[in-house]
Amino acid sequence: MTLLDRHIEFVEALRTAGLPVSLAEGLDAVRAIDVLGIEERETLRAAYAATLLKRQNHRTGFDQVFDLYFPLLIGDGYRIVPGDRHESEDPEDAERSGLSGSDDLVGQDGPQALADFREALTDALALGDPDVLALLAREAVQRFGLIRGRGPGEQRWSSYNVMNRVSPDELVDEVLQGMGLATDDDPAIRRLVEAQAQVFERLVDAEVRRRAAEVRGPQHVARHTIRPGIEQVDFTSARKADLELMRREIQPLARRLATRLSREQHARPRGPLDFRRTVRASMSSGGVPMETRHKPKRPGRTDLVVLCDVSGSVANFASFTLMLVFALREQFNRVRAFTFVDEIHEVTDRFETSNDPAQTMSELAASARYASLWGRTNYGRAFTRFADQHPDALTPKTNLLVLGDARSNHTDLALPVVKDLTYAARHSWWLNPEHARNWNTGDSAAREYGRLIPMVECRNLTQLGEFVHDLA
């Protein structure tokens, strides 16, 4: 494989991982590499990062893909050097890591070997030396990560096996005791040691990916093991850490959404007609109103009503939408939030500025009384109860936003009620977290509701941004 082929595959892998890399940026990377050369691996990484990356939160995925296509080592510990020559590690590094290009350490996971390794890892966590941690991560995979019974061409190493045997999290207290500290003496030092344990875990994951890429190819590993950027993560499969990152992206989207929904009002060149001033001005022209007079244009913001499905099938999406409500509450004149499964409940008072967003979302997710009567999603009942209990919620100045998967367990959809709601509101939209190919399958009523309310696929932050951008 030529260097050009490797470059093309690398750029394609970045796109597969959700990083937006254009053809022009790929050419910029080639020009940068031509100037800087390929002798230094970290210089090569920096050249690619400077020309291909647009956002800081893409860096983690970029580094993981880069390590697959331009690995520092091959096999059990051979370092790649320029000129397609393979040289083994420095003797000192090999001695410290226990790896000398042989399989002598494979499977040496007996009680004494494990105890010795954990002791060495404890010292490394206390020192915080990244080079030592990297060597120990490779040794851990070599000793404890083997998956037995796998044939040629199959994955033979597992980070789960390593972490299950080594358990670096359990060594944090031992590190603190070795420093002469009690477990609760200095929370800051404890956080630093825990961060080193997390670094070791990431290094183990990277080593397993490197070995897997040699067996199954970097394309396969990049496609199945590299998590996409946070804006590409589906709301329904997001982890807790992902939701925390999404919170940082919500605020600018909320501002853009408020601006788009208020565009018509702000686009008016002048205020409403002032009849009395117009008649008075017409006196100078014999009672003929040659020019009209208008009241001053009053700046204002529209209202927003959010109906959020919080059933179990869209639990993560519900958490995201509650974050969206938090971000929107300061962008509109008034925001009213309602949650439902089969019964509607107003939760507007839970979104006060003084409340903590994370705590509020946790309480709402854990409290069934805010969402469910029988525990089965019933959109028709929820819409009907909303219309009966809150007839004044929707006005000509109100925008309606429905958030849910439109799966109503084959119950009555109350379509006439939904039609009346859309007529009462200024604008209406429905954001659906399911892939469009799954709409109208099973108990999905996306087609029926989509005839009344424009339904938009909204599985991740990218699609939410596109929805905001496309609003007229």
N, C-alpha and C positions, 0 to 999 in steps of 0.2 A: 504494500500500500504506500502510495506516495504521500508527501506532506500535504499536497493540495487535496487529495482524497480525504485525509484525516481532518483537514480544516472544514471541508464541506459537511462531513458527517457530524463534526462537532457543532457547527452552526445549526444543523437540522435537529440535533438532540436538544439544543437550547430551546428551539421553537417548540418541540414536543413537550418540554418541561414548562411551557407557558410563558417563556421570556420573549417579548416582541423584538425580533432581530430582523432588520430589513436587509435587502440586497446591498444597498449603499453602505450600510454599516459593516457588512461582511467584507466589502472591498476596502473600507477604511482600515479594518483589522489587518488585511494582507499588506497594505502599504506600511502600517506601523511595524509589523514584523520584519518587513524587508529592511527597514531602517535600523531597528534594534537588534535583529538577529535572534537566533534560537539557542544560543549557547547557555543562557541562564534561564532556568525554568520559571522562577518567580518573575523575571522580566517579561517572559512570554505571557504569564498569567495577567500581569499588570497591563500589557498591551491589549489583550483581548478584553479585559474588564473596562478599560478606558474607552474603547471604541464600540462595544456592544451593549453595555449596561446603561439603563436610563434611570433606574430607581435603586435605592439602597437595599430595599427589602428583597431585591432579586439576587443579591450577592451570595446568599447561602446556597441556593440552587445552582448558581453559576459555578461556584467553587466545587460542588459535588460532581457536576458534569465534567468540569475541567480535569479533576483528578482521575476520572475514568478514561478520558481520551489522551491525557498526557501524564501518566502515572510516574511517581518518583521512583518506584521500585517495581521489579517483576519477580514472579515466583515467590520463594520463601525469604527473599531479602536481598535481591540483586538490584543495585542502583543503576538506573538508565543514565548514560552519559552521551554527549553529542557524538555524531559520526557512526551511529548504529553499533557501537561497541558496548558490551556489557562488562561492567567491573563490579566485583563484590564490594561489600561495605568495608569501611576502615576496620582494621582488626580491633581497635578499641571499642567501636560501636558494636561489632559482632559479639565481642566478649560480654559487653554490658547487656545486650539484648538476648543472648543465648542462641542466636540464629547465625549459622555459618553456611547457609545455602544447603543444609541437609535436612532430613526428616527425623533427626534424632529426638527432637522434642515432641513430636506428634503423639498425642495421647498420654503424655506424662502428666496425668491429673490425679495422681494418688494423694492421700491425705498429707504426706510430708511435702510433696511438691506444691500442693495448693497452699499450705501454710507458709512456705518460704516465699511464694509469689505474693501472697497477701501482705506479708511483712515488707517486701520490697515496694509494693504499691503504696502502703501506708507512709513510708519514708518519702516517696515521690509526691504524694498528695500534700505532705507537709512542706516540701521544698517548692512545689509549684513549677518545676522545670518542664517546659513543654517538650523538649527533646527526649528527656527520660520517659515522660508519659507516652510519647509516640512509640518508643522502643518497647515499653511494657505492653502497650496495646497490641503490637505485632506479636510479641511473645505469648500474650494471652490467647490470641486467636490460634496460634500454632499449637499451644498446649491443650486448650480447653474447648476450642470452637469446632472441632471435627465432627461432622455428621457421618456416622458409620453406615455402611451398607449402600453407599451411593456409587454408581458406576462412572466410567469416563464420560465427560461431557455434561455431568450433572453438578448442581451446587453441592459443595462438600463442606462449607463452613457456615456457622451460624453465630450471629452476635447474641442471640438469646441464650445459647449454650454457655457462652462466655460470661454474660452478666449473671446468669443463674448460678454459676459456680463461684465466681469471684465476689459478687455482691459488693461493689465499691461503696454503695450508700451506707452499708453497715460499718464501714471503716472510719466514718467521720468522727465518731466518738473516740475511737482509738487514737486518731491523729490529734485531737484536742488534748487528750490525756498525755500524749507524748510531749506536747508543748507545755505541760504543767497547768492546763486550764481545766476547770470543771465544764460539763457539757453546756451549762447555761451562763457561764461567766461573761463571755463576750460574743453577742449575737453577730457582730460584724465579722469576726474571725471565722465563726461557724459558717456564715454565708460564703466566705471566700473558699473554705475547704469544700463545701458542697458544690461550688462552681467548678472546682478542679475535678471532682468526681464526675460531673456532667461532661467536662472536656474529655476525660478518659473514655466515657461511654460513646461520645461522638467519634473519637479516634478508632474505637473498636468497630463501629458501624462503617467507617470509611475503609478500614482494612478489609472487612468482609466484602464490601462492594468491589474493591480493587481485585480481590481474588476471584470473585464471581465474574467480573468482566473478562478476566483471562480465560475463563472456562466457557462462558456463554456469549461473550462479545459485549462491548460497551453499549451498543444500541439497545440490546435487550434489557440490560441492567438499568440504563437511564430511563427507559420507558416504564419499567415496573417498580422501581425503588425510589426514584427522585420525586419528592413531593413538589407539585407546582407552586408558583408564587401565590401569595395570600389572596390576590385578586382573582385567581383561577380556582380556588378551593370551593367546592359546593357547600352551600349553607347546611344542607342536610347531613353532610359527613364531616363537618368541621369539628375539631377537637377544642377543648377549653382554651388551650394556648392560641389556637387560630382565632377564636372569638375575641381574645384580648387584642390581637393584631388588627382585627377588623374594626375594632372600636376607634383606632387611630385614623382609619380611612373614612369613617362615616361622616365626620363633621363637614369636610369640604363638599361631599356629595349632597348633604342636607342643605347647605347654602345654595348650591346650584339648583336643587329641586325647588326650593322656595322661590328663587328668582324666575325660573321657567313658569311656574304656576301663576305667578303674579305679573307675567309679561303683559297681558292684555290691559290690565289696569294702568300699569306704568306707561304703556305705549300711547295712551290717549294724549293728544296735544294740549287739551285744555279741559277745564272742569265743566259741570252741567250748566245749562242755560240759566241766566239770571233774568227772569221775565220783567221784573220791575225796572231794573237798570236799562234793559233794552227798550221798553216803552218810553222811559224818560229821555233816552238819547234820541228817540225818533221825533221828538218835538221840534228839534232843529231842522228837520227835513219835512215838515208839514205832516207829521204823524206816520210817515213811511219809514219802517225800520230798515234803513240802509245798511246798518252794521249791528250785529248782535253783541250782547255783553254776556260774559260767562263768569260764574263763580270761580274763585281760586281753586286750583287743583290741589286736593288734599292728599298728601302721601299716606299710604296705608298698606296693610298687609292682609292677605286673604286668610280665611279659616281653613282648617284641615280636620277631617274626621277619619280615623284609622280603625278598621275592623280587622282584628288579627286572630286567625285560627291558631290555637295553642294545643291542639291534640298531639298525641304521642308520635304520629307519623311525620310531623313537621316540627318536632320539639326544638331542634337546633335552629331552624328557620325562624321559629317564634322568638328565640333568644335574640337573634339578629334584628328582627323587626322591632322588638322592644328597644334595642339600642338605637334604631333609626328614629323611633318616637322621641327618645331622649334628645337626640340631636336636632330634631325638627321643632321642639317646643319653643325654642328661642327665635326661630326663623319665620313663624307665622303669628298672626294676630292672636289666634287661639287654636289650640290643638286639643281635640277630645279623642281619647283612646278607649277602645272597647275590645275585650277578649271574649272568645267563645269556643265551645266545643259543640254543645247542643243548647246552651243557655247563654244569653248575652250578659256581660257585666261591664260596667264602666269603671275604668281604672285610672282616669285622668288625674285624680288626686295623688296617685302614687308617683307621679312624674314631676314633683316639685323640684325646683332648682337645688334646694338644699339636700335632697336625697342622694344617696350614693347609687349610681347606675348598676353596679355589680350586685349590690345587696338587694335592690329592688327587683332585678331580673330573677335572682335566686328565689326570692319570696314568692313572686308571681308564678314561677315554674313549679314550685313545691306546693302551692296552695290550690287544691282542687276546687275550692269554693269560688274561685275567681274564673273558673273555666267550664265546669262540667256539672250536669245534673244526673245523667245516666252513664256518662263515660263514652258515648258513641257519637261521632261527628254527625251533626245534622244542620246543614247550612240553611235549609228552608225554615226550620224552627228558629234558628238564630236570627235570620233576616226579619222574620215575622215579629219576633219579640222586640227587636230593635225598632221597627217601625211603630209598634204599639206603645212602647215605653218611652221612646225618645222622638216624638214626632217633630220637635222643634230643632233637632240636631242639624238637619240639612237645610240650607237656604241657598238662594242664588249666588251668595258670596262664599260658599263652602265647596271645597274639593273633597271628594270621597276616594279613599284608597283602601282596597280590600287586599289582604295578604293571606294566602292559603293555597292548598293543592286542589280545591274544588271536588274532593272526594266525599260524598255525602251518604255512603252506605245504602244506596238505592232508596233513600227516603224522598219525600216530597220536596221539590226544589223551590217552591214559592216564587215562581218566575214573575207573576203579576206584581208581587210586592217589590221584587228587585227592580222591575221596570219603573215603578213609581219612585223608588229611591234615586235612580239615575236621573229622572226628570226633575226631581227636587234639587239635586246638586248642580253646581256650576260645571264641574268636570268629574269624571269617574274613571278609575283605572283599577285593574286587578293584576297583581304580581303573583305569579305561580312558580314555586320552587322546583317543580318537576320538569324533566326534559319534555319538550313538545311531542316527542314520539310516543310518550306514555299518556298523553291526553286522550280522553274518550275511550280508554280501556278500563275494563272492570267497572268500578262504581264511579268513575270520573265523570263529572258533569261539565267539563271544560267547554264543550261545544255549545251547550245550552246557555251557560252563563256568558260565554264569549260573544254571543249574538247581542247581548244587552250591555255588557261592560267590556271595553277593549282589554283583552287578556294578553299579558306579556310574560314570556319566559324569563325568570329571574333566579338563576341558580347560583350566581356568584357576584362579586363586586364589579367585575368587568361588565356583565350584563346589566347590572343596576346603573352603572355609569352610562351605558349606551341608551338605556331607557330615559334617563335624565336629559341626555344630549339631544335625543330625538323629539322631545316634547315640543309641540308647536306653541 
